Amino acid sequence: MSEGPKLITHSDPKSPISEAYRILRTNIQFAGLDKPLKRVAITSSIPGEGKSTTMANLGVTMAQAGTKVIIVNADLRRPFIGKLFGLSEHIGLTTVLMGRVSLDEVIMPTAVPNLFVLPSGPIPPNPSELLGSQAMANLLAELDKKADIVLIDCPPVIAVADTAILAPKVDGIILLARIGHVPKDLVLKTKANLEAAKARILGVVASRVKIQGSHNYYYYYYSEDKKPEGKGTR
């Protein structure tokens, strides 16, 4: 089982980019000082902003710190997490929700100790209904018992209602914004939609902003009540 080329936190943990993901991990830990964050989701406004890559690398850094992590591929429109870890998406979340397999059968180990992935399973005709179901609420409660933290990769907000439906079921959401790819008004609309869904937005990660004098690295800004800054990639 091999991970995809974008998991730099596993392939090159001493790189500046990997350090950026560790900074993001630390900021999330600070956000949970008063109330520990058990379920953290990530989303974006539109496709192609790098949310799945960010989620995967964040999961790796958390696992490297000794935290047991399960990443849930809840993007039932364009699942990508499985590919990053070299896992099949043929069975997973949707097959569990439909009662065809047990949860333990589809939680897959990765090449990273402490890190597991629940793939999406087959793409259903009704993602929103599945994610808003009581079966999904029960599944998340089961996952809480199996991991220290559950990371949930959600679809982009603008196109579909899936993430707004999941928002009340998680402890916090990270919003990813790819600079130069998504208009500012769409980011603001995404934020408003999440707030209307009673989501707790932990912060915004801006990706693809070049650091002056660097050809290879990008700049992350993670903000919630003036949280620290870091450097990294999408």
Residue, then its C-alpha position, 0 to 999 in steps of 0.5 A: m500500500s503506497e501513498g500518493p506523491k502529494l503526501i509530503t508530510h510523510s515522504d519529507p517530514k523535515s521539509p518547510i512545507s511539512e513544518a507548515y502543516r505542523i503549524l496548522r496542527t498546532n493552531i487547531q489544537f489551540a482552537g480546542l483548548d476550552k473544548p477538545l475538537k473531536r470531529v474536524a471537517i475541511t471544505s472549500s468554495i469550489p473544486g480544485e482548491g486543494k482541500s483533500t491534499t491539505m486534509a491528508n497531510l494534516g492527518v499525517t502530521m497529527a498521526q506522527a504526533g501520536t494521535k490516532v486519526i481517522i480520515v473520513n472521505a465524505d466528499l461523495r461527489r468527487p472523492f479523492i482522499g483514497k487516491l492520495f493514500g493508494l486506497s480503493e474507493h469501491i467500498g467505504l462510507t456509503t456501503v456502511l450507511m446502506g448497511r452492506v458492510s460493517l464499519d470495521e470492515v472498511i476502515m483502512p490502515t495507511a502507511v503512516p502509523n496511527l492513521f486510518v482512512l474511511p474511503s467514500g465507497p460508491i458515489p450515490p445518487n443522493p449524497s445529501e440524504l445519506l450525509g444527513s441521515q440518522a445512520m450518518a449520525n450513528l456512524l460518527a458516534e462510532l468513529d468517536k470511540k475508535a479515534d482521538i480525532v476524526l477528520i472529515d473531507c467535505p465537498p465544496v460548499i457553493a455547488v451542493a448542500d452536503t457540507a451545510i448538512l454535515a456542519p452541525k454534526v462536527d466540532g469545527i470546520i476549516l475553510l480552504a481558499r486557493i488564492g487566484h483560483v476562487p473569487k473573494d466574493l465566493v469565499l465570503k458567500t461560503k463563509a456566510n453559508l456555513e455560518a447560516a448552517k450553524a458551523r463553527i469555522l475554526g479558520v481560513v487556510a489560504s493556499r497558493v500564495k507565493i513567498q517572495g524569493s521562493h519558487n517551491y513553497y506557498y504561504y498559509y494563513y490560518s486565522e481565528d482570533k489572530k492565530p499564528e501564521g505559517k508557511g506551506t503548500r496546498 
